[in-house]
Amino acid sequence: KNLVSVLPTARHECRDLPHLLIMAPMKRPAAASGSTAKKGRTADPNLEKYHQIAAAVQAADGFPGEMLKLVASTVKVGLQTPKDVRHGYAEQCLGMVQEVLKAAEAGVRDKVAGLESKVAASDEEKAAREAAVAAAGGEVKQKTEVLEASKAKLAAANDESAKAKATLQAAETEQKAGDEALVAAADRKAKL
């Protein structure tokens, strides 16, 4: 309502005025920050651990995903409650959490054992391959020596072949000259 509409008029009596002049209650001033401020609940120091346990439960293999989600959701409530006041159902849920974690741990141990055996086998395989590389290196050296010797023999054979070709060509040139002389002599003989 606005102030004009509530002020006394001719129809109102003055006795109605005091209740109109009563002030509305004031708001309480804001509390200063410090020791008088309202303190909230302190965060649970184990909250991160609860989340890690729940994540480990959800990541476990060998169980249905929805069941893991359900079991993981009970971790925080079950572990926050002290053991002596924990309900029997909470104990059962934590037993399921323990079972899932033990199965996950066994799975991880199996994977680690498999990987360790694979690493051991790879060490043996690496040693075998290094031996094969060393043997192949020896063969390469031996075959390189044979190749160099063969190249030297080929070069010598090419030199001999070139000399033989030169000798052949000289003999053919001499033969041709001899044949021409023979033909010329035969022509002279025929003319005689």
Backbone as numpy.savetxt, mean C-alpha at the origin, in Angstrom:
# Nx Ny Nz CAx CAy CAz Cx Cy Cz
-48.08 43.60 24.96 -48.93 44.79 24.96 -48.05 46.02 24.96
-48.54 47.07 24.36 -47.75 48.30 24.44 -48.17 49.09 25.68
-47.33 50.01 26.08 -47.50 50.73 27.34 -48.76 51.61 27.35
-49.10 52.17 26.23 -50.26 53.07 26.15 -51.54 52.30 26.42
-51.62 51.09 25.96 -52.86 50.33 26.13 -53.07 49.88 27.57
-52.02 49.82 28.38 -52.20 49.37 29.75 -52.25 50.50 30.77
-51.97 51.72 30.36 -52.04 52.85 31.30 -53.49 53.10 31.69
-53.69 53.60 32.90 -55.07 53.82 33.36 -55.76 54.89 32.53
-56.92 54.64 32.25 -57.77 55.60 31.55 -58.91 55.95 32.48
-59.87 56.63 31.94 -61.00 57.03 32.77 -61.73 55.82 33.29
-61.70 54.75 32.54 -62.43 53.57 32.97 -61.70 52.81 34.05
-60.40 52.99 34.14 -59.61 52.25 35.12 -59.44 53.08 36.36
-59.29 52.42 37.41 -59.05 53.11 38.67 -57.55 53.12 38.93
-57.14 53.97 39.78 -55.73 54.09 40.11 -55.24 52.90 40.91
-56.13 52.18 41.53 -55.67 51.03 42.29 -55.10 49.95 41.39
-55.42 49.96 40.11 -54.88 48.97 39.19 -53.46 49.33 38.75
-53.01 50.53 39.01 -51.72 51.00 38.54 -50.52 50.29 39.19
-50.48 50.00 40.50 -49.27 49.41 41.07 -48.86 48.10 40.42
-49.77 47.25 40.04 -49.34 45.98 39.43 -48.76 46.20 38.04
-49.10 47.33 37.42 -48.53 47.64 36.12 -47.10 48.17 36.24
-46.77 48.76 37.34 -45.47 49.36 37.50 -44.42 48.39 38.06
-44.82 47.22 38.42 -43.87 46.23 38.92 -42.95 45.84 37.77
-41.67 45.90 38.05 -40.70 45.60 37.00 -40.60 44.10 36.79
-40.30 43.74 35.56 -40.08 42.33 35.24 -38.80 41.88 35.92
-38.72 40.65 36.31 -37.50 40.19 36.97 -36.31 40.30 36.02
-35.16 40.66 36.58 -33.96 40.81 35.77 -33.30 39.45 35.57
-32.60 39.36 34.47 -31.85 38.14 34.21 -30.63 38.10 35.11
-30.25 36.95 35.49 -29.07 36.78 36.31 -27.85 37.06 35.45
-26.87 37.76 35.96 -25.68 38.05 35.15 -24.92 36.76 34.85
-24.25 36.78 33.72 -23.48 35.60 33.30 -22.35 35.35 34.28
-22.11 34.10 34.55 -21.06 33.75 35.51 -19.70 33.97 34.85
-18.80 34.48 35.61 -17.45 34.70 35.10 -16.75 33.36 34.99
-15.88 33.27 33.99 -15.16 32.02 33.85 -14.15 31.92 34.97
-14.05 30.77 35.54 -13.13 30.59 36.65 -13.65 29.51 37.57
-13.40 29.64 38.83 -13.76 28.59 39.77 -15.26 28.48 39.97
-16.00 29.57 39.72 -17.45 29.51 39.92 -18.16 28.93 38.72
-17.46 28.75 37.63 -18.09 28.21 36.42 -18.48 26.76 36.64
-19.53 26.37 35.97 -20.03 25.00 36.07 -19.07 24.07 35.33
-18.65 23.05 35.99 -17.69 22.13 35.38 -18.44 20.95 34.78
-18.04 20.59 33.52 -18.67 19.46 32.85 -18.03 18.16 33.30
-18.54 17.07 32.82 -17.98 15.77 33.15 -16.63 15.62 32.47
-15.73 15.01 33.15 -14.42 14.78 32.55 -14.52 13.61 31.58
-13.75 13.70 30.51 -13.78 12.65 29.49 -13.15 11.38 30.05
-13.68 10.27 29.65 -13.17 8.97 30.08 -11.79 8.76 29.44
-10.76 8.55 30.23 -9.42 8.39 29.66 -9.29 7.12 28.83
-10.18 6.18 29.02 -10.11 4.92 28.28 -10.97 4.91 27.03
-11.60 6.05 26.71 -12.53 6.09 25.58 -11.86 5.67 24.28
-10.63 6.14 24.06 -9.91 5.78 22.83 -9.65 4.27 22.79
-9.34 3.69 23.94 -9.11 2.24 23.99 -10.38 1.48 23.66
-11.52 1.96 24.14 -12.79 1.30 23.83 -13.03 1.31 22.33
-12.74 2.47 21.71 -12.93 2.57 20.25 -11.98 1.63 19.50
-10.76 1.51 19.99 -9.80 0.61 19.34 -10.24 -0.85 19.48
-10.75 -1.20 20.63 -11.22 -2.58 20.84 -12.41 -2.85 19.94
-13.34 -1.88 19.87 -14.52 -2.05 19.02 -14.10 -2.17 17.55
-13.11 -1.39 17.13 -12.64 -1.46 15.74 -11.99 -2.81 15.47
-11.24 -3.33 16.45 -10.61 -4.65 16.28 -11.68 -5.74 16.18
-12.73 -5.59 16.96 -13.83 -6.58 16.91 -14.49 -6.53 15.54
-14.76 -5.33 15.04 -15.43 -5.22 13.74 -14.55 -5.69 12.59
-13.24 -5.65 12.76 -12.33 -6.05 11.67 -12.03 -7.55 11.70
-12.55 -8.26 12.67 -12.24 -9.69 12.80 -12.83 -10.48 11.63
-12.13 -11.53 11.23 -12.58 -12.40 10.15 -13.26 -13.62 10.74
-14.11 -14.24 9.96 -14.72 -15.50 10.37 -16.05 -15.35 11.09
-16.56 -14.14 11.23 -17.84 -13.91 11.89 -18.71 -13.05 10.97
-20.04 -13.19 11.07 -20.92 -12.33 10.26 -20.75 -10.86 10.65
-20.76 -9.99 9.67 -20.53 -8.57 9.89 -21.51 -7.92 10.84
-22.80 -8.26 10.73 -23.81 -7.67 11.61 -23.60 -8.11 13.05
-23.17 -9.35 13.25 -22.92 -9.82 14.61 -21.71 -9.11 15.20
-20.69 -8.88 14.38 -19.51 -8.15 14.87 -19.89 -6.73 15.26
-20.77 -6.11 14.46 -21.22 -4.76 14.77 -21.96 -4.74 16.11
-22.81 -5.73 16.31 -23.57 -5.83 17.55 -22.64 -6.04 18.75
-21.71 -6.95 18.62 -20.78 -7.24 19.72 -19.89 -6.02 19.98
-19.46 -5.34 18.92 -18.60 -4.16 19.09 -19.35 -3.03 19.80
-20.65 -2.96 19.61 -21.41 -1.88 20.25 -21.52 -2.07 21.76
-21.24 -3.26 22.26 -21.34 -3.51 23.70 -20.03 -3.27 24.44
-18.95 -3.00 23.72 -17.63 -2.86 24.34 -17.60 -1.72 25.35
-18.00 -0.53 24.94 -17.89 0.64 25.80 -18.74 0.48 27.06
-19.99 0.09 26.88 -20.89 -0.04 28.03 -20.39 -1.12 28.98
-19.94 -2.22 28.43 -19.49 -3.32 29.27 -18.22 -2.99 30.03
-17.28 -2.33 29.38 -16.01 -2.05 30.03 -16.05 -0.83 30.95
-16.99 0.09 30.73 -17.09 1.26 31.60 -17.64 0.88 32.97
-18.45 -0.16 33.01 -19.06 -0.58 34.27 -18.05 -1.39 35.07
-17.86 -1.08 36.33 -16.94 -1.87 37.15 -17.37 -3.33 37.19
-16.41 -4.21 37.26 -16.68 -5.64 37.17 -17.60 -6.13 38.28
-17.47 -5.59 39.49 -18.28 -6.08 40.61 -19.74 -5.66 40.52
-20.08 -4.64 39.73 -21.48 -4.24 39.59 -22.02 -4.52 38.19
-21.24 -5.18 37.37 -21.64 -5.51 36.00 -22.77 -6.53 36.00
-23.72 -6.34 35.12 -24.83 -7.28 34.97 -24.32 -8.54 34.27
-25.01 -9.64 34.46 -24.62 -10.91 33.84 -24.62 -10.84 32.32
-25.56 -10.09 31.76 -25.60 -9.96 30.30 -24.38 -9.20 29.79
-23.96 -8.19 30.54 -22.75 -7.46 30.15 -21.55 -8.38 30.18
-21.49 -9.26 31.18 -20.40 -10.24 31.26 -20.43 -11.17 30.04
-21.64 -11.59 29.65 -21.77 -12.46 28.48 -21.31 -11.73 27.22
-21.70 -10.46 27.10 -21.28 -9.68 25.92 -19.77 -9.53 25.88
-19.17 -9.25 27.04 -17.72 -9.12 27.08 -17.05 -10.47 26.82
-17.71 -11.56 27.20 -17.20 -12.89 26.85 -17.19 -13.09 25.34
-18.25 -12.59 24.68 -18.28 -12.67 23.21 -17.18 -11.81 22.61
-16.97 -10.63 23.18 -15.89 -9.75 22.69 -14.56 -10.47 22.82
-14.36 -11.11 23.97 -13.12 -11.83 24.21 -12.95 -12.98 23.21
-14.04 -13.69 22.95 -13.98 -14.80 21.98 -13.61 -14.30 20.59
-14.22 -13.19 20.17 -13.93 -12.63 18.85 -12.48 -12.17 18.78
-12.00 -11.52 19.86 -10.62 -11.04 19.85 -9.62 -12.19 19.85
-9.94 -13.27 20.58 -9.05 -14.44 20.58 -9.00 -15.06 19.19
-10.17 -15.16 18.53 -10.21 -15.71 17.18 -9.42 -14.81 16.21
-9.57 -13.49 16.39 -8.83 -12.56 15.54 -7.33 -12.68 15.79
-6.95 -12.83 17.04 -5.53 -12.98 17.37 -4.98 -14.27 16.77
-5.76 -15.36 16.85 -5.31 -16.63 16.25 -5.15 -16.47 14.74
-6.10 -15.76 14.12 -6.00 -15.52 12.68 -4.77 -14.72 12.32
-4.48 -13.70 13.12 -3.30 -12.88 12.86 -2.03 -13.70 13.06
-2.02 -14.53 14.11 -0.85 -15.39 14.34 -0.64 -16.34 13.15
-1.73 -16.90 12.60 -1.62 -17.79 11.45 -1.07 -17.03 10.24
-1.56 -15.81 10.04 -1.07 -15.00 8.92 0.41 -14.70 9.09
0.80 -14.35 10.32 2.20 -14.04 10.59 3.07 -15.27 10.35
2.60 -16.44 10.82 3.36 -17.68 10.61 3.50 -17.97 9.11
2.40 -17.77 8.37 2.46 -17.97 6.92 3.43 -17.03 6.24
3.40 -15.78 6.67 4.30 -14.79 6.07 5.75 -15.07 6.46
5.97 -15.51 7.70 7.34 -15.85 8.11 7.88 -17.02 7.31
7.04 -18.04 7.07 7.49 -19.17 6.26 7.74 -18.73 4.82
6.92 -17.80 4.35 7.12 -17.28 3.00 8.44 -16.51 2.92
8.74 -15.74 3.96 10.01 -15.00 3.99 11.18 -15.97 4.03
11.06 -17.03 4.86 12.14 -18.03 4.94 12.33 -18.71 3.58
11.21 -19.06 2.93 11.30 -19.68 1.60 11.88 -18.70 0.59
11.54 -17.42 0.74 12.07 -16.44 -0.21 13.57 -16.25 -0.01
14.05 -16.41 1.24 15.50 -16.34 1.48 16.21 -17.49 0.77
15.63 -18.69 0.87 16.21 -19.84 0.17 16.15 -19.64 -1.33
15.03 -19.12 -1.81 14.88 -18.88 -3.24 15.87 -17.80 -3.71
16.07 -16.79 -2.87 17.03 -15.73 -3.20 18.43 -16.32 -3.31
18.79 -17.19 -2.36 20.12 -17.82 -2.39 20.28 -18.67 -3.65
19.23 -19.41 -4.00 19.27 -20.24 -5.21 19.42 -19.37 -6.46
18.70 -18.26 -6.49 18.80 -17.37 -7.65 20.17 -16.70 -7.72
20.72 -16.34 -6.56 22.06 -15.74 -6.57 23.09 -16.75 -7.06
22.93 -18.04 -6.67 23.84 -19.08 -7.17 23.68 -19.24 -8.67
22.44 -19.20 -9.15 22.19 -19.31 -10.59 22.80 -18.12 -11.33
22.71 -16.93 -10.74 23.30 -15.74 -11.36 24.82 -15.89 -11.43
25.43 -16.40 -10.34 26.88 -16.59 -10.33 27.30 -17.62 -11.38
26.53 -18.72 -11.48 26.84 -19.75 -12.48 26.67 -19.17 -13.88
25.61 -18.42 -14.08 25.37 -17.82 -15.40 26.47 -16.82 -15.72
26.95 -16.09 -14.66 28.05 -15.15 -14.88 29.30 -15.88 -15.34
29.58 -17.07 -14.75 30.73 -17.88 -15.18 30.57 -18.34 -16.62
29.34 -18.76 -16.95 29.08 -19.20 -18.32 29.22 -18.04 -19.29
28.75 -16.88 -18.90 28.86 -15.70 -19.77 30.34 -15.39 -20.02
31.15 -15.45 -18.94 32.58 -15.18 -19.10 33.23 -16.18 -20.04
32.88 -17.47 -19.85 33.45 -18.51 -20.70 33.01 -18.32 -22.15
31.73 -18.04 -22.34 31.23 -17.88 -23.71 31.76 -16.60 -24.34
32.02 -15.58 -23.53 32.61 -14.35 -24.06 34.02 -14.63 -24.56
34.77 -15.44 -23.80 36.13 -15.81 -24.24 36.07 -16.61 -25.54
35.11 -17.55 -25.63 34.94 -18.34 -26.86 34.57 -17.42 -28.01
33.70 -16.44 -27.74 33.28 -15.50 -28.78 34.47 -14.68 -29.28
35.28 -14.20 -28.34 36.45 -13.41 -28.74 37.42 -14.25 -29.57
37.62 -15.51 -29.16 38.50 -16.40 -29.93 37.91 -16.65 -31.32
36.60 -16.84 -31.37 35.94 -17.07 -32.67 36.04 -15.85 -33.55
35.91 -14.66 -32.94 36.04 -13.43 -33.72 37.45 -13.29 -34.29
38.44 -13.67 -33.49 39.83 -13.62 -33.96 40.03 -14.60 -35.12
39.46 -15.81 -34.98 39.58 -16.80 -36.06 38.86 -16.31 -37.30
37.70 -15.68 -37.13 36.95 -15.15 -38.27 37.75 -14.05 -38.97
38.35 -13.19 -38.20 39.16 -12.12 -38.79 40.33 -12.71 -39.58
40.97 -13.76 -39.01 42.08 -14.41 -39.71 41.57 -15.08 -40.98
40.42 -15.72 -40.88 39.85 -16.39 -42.06 39.46 -15.36 -43.11
38.94 -14.20 -42.68 38.59 -13.14 -43.64 39.84 -12.61 -44.33
40.94 -12.49 -43.58 42.20 -12.05 -44.17 42.69 -13.07 -45.20
42.65 -14.35 -44.83 43.07 -15.40 -45.75 42.17 -15.43 -46.97
40.88 -15.25 -46.75 39.94 -15.25 -47.88 40.24 -14.08 -48.81
40.53 -12.91 -48.24 40.86 -11.74 -49.07 42.14 -11.99 -49.86
43.14 -12.62 -49.21 44.38 -12.93 -49.90 44.12 -13.95 -51.01
43.28 -14.95 -50.70 42.97 -15.97 -51.71 42.23 -15.36 -52.88
41.31 -14.43 -52.58 40.58 -13.76 -53.67 41.53 -12.93 -54.53
42.47 -12.25 -53.86 43.45 -11.46 -54.62 44.32 -12.38 -55.48
44.73 -13.53 -54.93 45.53 -14.48 -55.68 44.72 -15.04 -56.84
43.47 -15.35 -56.58 42.59 -15.86 -57.64 42.42 -14.84 -58.74
42.20 -13.62 -58.38 42.01 -12.58 -59.38 43.29 -12.40 -60.21
44.42 -12.45 -59.55 45.69 -12.32 -60.27 45.86 -13.51 -61.21
45.49 -14.72 -60.74 45.61 -15.92 -61.58 44.64 -15.82 -62.76
43.45 -15.32 -62.50 42.47 -15.19 -63.59 42.95 -14.17 -64.60
43.53 -13.06 -64.12 44.07 -12.05 -65.03 45.20 -12.65 -65.86
46.07 -13.43 -65.21 47.18 -14.08 -65.92 46.64 -15.11 -66.91
45.61 -15.84 -66.49 44.99 -16.84 -67.37 44.40 -16.15 -68.59
43.73 -15.03 -68.36 43.11 -14.31 -69.46 44.19 -13.83 -70.44
45.28 -13.31 -69.90 46.37 -12.84 -70.76 46.98 -14.02 -71.52
47.10 -15.16 -70.83 47.65 -16.36 -71.48 46.71 -16.85 -72.57
45.41 -16.80 -72.29 44.43 -17.24 -73.29 44.47 -16.32 -74.51
44.58 -15.04 -74.28 44.64 -14.10 -75.41 45.92 -14.35 -76.25
47.01 -14.65 -75.57 48.26 -14.93 -76.28 48.13 -16.22 -77.08
47.44 -17.21 -76.50 47.23 -18.47 -77.18 46.34 -18.28 -78.41
45.30 -17.49 -78.26 44.40 -17.24 -79.40 45.17 -16.49 -80.50
45.97 -15.52 -80.11 46.75 -14.75 -81.09 47.76 -15.67 -81.79
48.35 -16.60 -81.03 49.30 -17.53 -81.63 48.57 -18.48 -82.56
47.39 -18.91 -82.18 46.62 -19.81 -83.02 46.21 -19.09 -84.31
45.87 -17.82 -84.19 45.51 -17.04 -85.38 46.71 -16.88 -86.29
47.85 -16.67 -85.78 49.06 -16.52 -86.60 49.41 -17.84 -87.23
49.24 -18.89 -86.48 49.54 -20.21 -87.03 48.57 -20.51 -88.17
47.36 -20.16 -88.03 46.37 -20.42 -89.06 46.68 -19.57 -90.28
47.19 -18.41 -90.14 47.53 -17.54 -91.23 48.80 -18.08 -91.92
49.55 -18.78 -91.28 50.75 -19.31 -91.90 50.42 -20.52 -92.63
